[in-house]
Amino acid sequence: MKSFFRQSLLLSFSAILSWWVFLYQPQEPNAALEPKPEPFLMALLPNVVEDVGEDVGEITEQASPTETSANHPVEKTTSPAEASLTPEESLAAATPPPPEAGAPEGEEDGESVEAKDQPDFSAETVMQDSSLLAAAEQELSGEVRKGFHSVFLASAEEQISIGQYFGERMVMVPKSALDPNNSRPYYFEVSFRRENPKVVRVAGKPPLEQFRQYRDLFGYPYNDLPDILRELRRSVLARNEVFLFGVLIPSPEWALAIDRRSRALQASGREISSVQQFVLRYITTPQGGYDFEITSIQFSDGTTYQPSPRHP
């Protein structure tokens, strides 16, 4: 046994000596000064809006029941040429230039005449504009198709207050309501007619042909939704039996979105045909209502325009 350990020790010593004589290379003096390359990290991000700490609800075009399914609505694939005559282009000629600096003679308080006569672009006024309402009704009915998407940012907790302000309809539409062989179709809706909101069952086909824009409530965590919307979700338990769980956008609200995106696009100096996506955020107004703020415009060439924050 002692001879075995003695031989193992001699073999180990011989191996270390051989490595020292034949293989060891001393380190270069400047090697320690050379920086080591940093690892390259690439994150695979989905093609959606950047995470800004808010829930994101995408307003997308609601096609007819024969064109799409509940979970995969048809995306807008209209060519840019079809958007040649738009509110965005007409706004460029209709918007007056900004007032000149300084005050005209005779004005002691320094307020210019142009500032006094500046049009009112508040949300309440815009939502009553006849031309914008007509444009909104055309888009909502599907008469005009755009080559871009609109993504709206809002928290789950705000869904009720936003819906009540704009007069939105919050619905749960089962697939059976779209079956042409169903003689008694129905859907579910949140009713605000009484003091407390209530989920009601509505007989008849859902009004999807008049509301082709909606805010998808499946995009929000279920537990973050208000109680009444969670109750609406439970109206149809199986997800594969649901055609739509969302908020239908009325024409005044969409008219406001058209106006805000038009003004942001005009400030960017680009054409509507080059837009790939508008990103808007619901913001509260000092009067207690809601408005839209354009957070970014993404163009088809990969560039992005971010307007300055607007404070209504």
Number of C-alpha atoms within 10 A of each C-alpha: 5 7 8 9 10 10 11 12 12 11 12 11 11 12 11 10 12 12 11 11 9 8 9 9 9 6 8 8 7 7 8 9 8 7 7 7 6 6 6 5 6 6 5 6 8 7 6 11 18 11 8 8 8 13 17 25 22 22 20 20 23 26 20 15 16 8 9 14 16 18 14 8 17 15 14 15 11 13 13 17 11 13 19 14 11 16 20 21 17 11 15 16 9 8 11 11 9 9 12 10 7 9 15 13 8 7 10 9 7 11 12 17 12 15 11 8 8 11 11 9 14 12 21 15 11 21 21 13 15 12 12 21 21 14 18 25 21 15 22 25 19 19 9 16 18 22 19 24 19 18 19 23 24 20 16 21 14 12 18 19 12 18 16 12 12 18 16 20 18 24 25 26 26 25 19 17 21 19 14 10 9 11 10 12 19 19 23 21 22 21 17 13 8 7 7 8 14 16 19 14 15 14 12 13 18 20 10 18 14 18 22 21 26 24 25 18 23 14 14 17 10 14 9 13 19 14 14 16 26 13 14 21 24 12 19 18 11 10 15 11 13 20 21 25 26 24 22 24 22 22 26 23 22 21 26 25 24 21 22 20 24 21 18 22 24 16 13 14 10 13 15 24 18 14 22 20 19 23 23 23 20 16 17 15 14 9 7 7 15 20 21 24 24 25 20 20 21 19 19 12 9 8 10 16 18 13 16 12 9 10 10 15
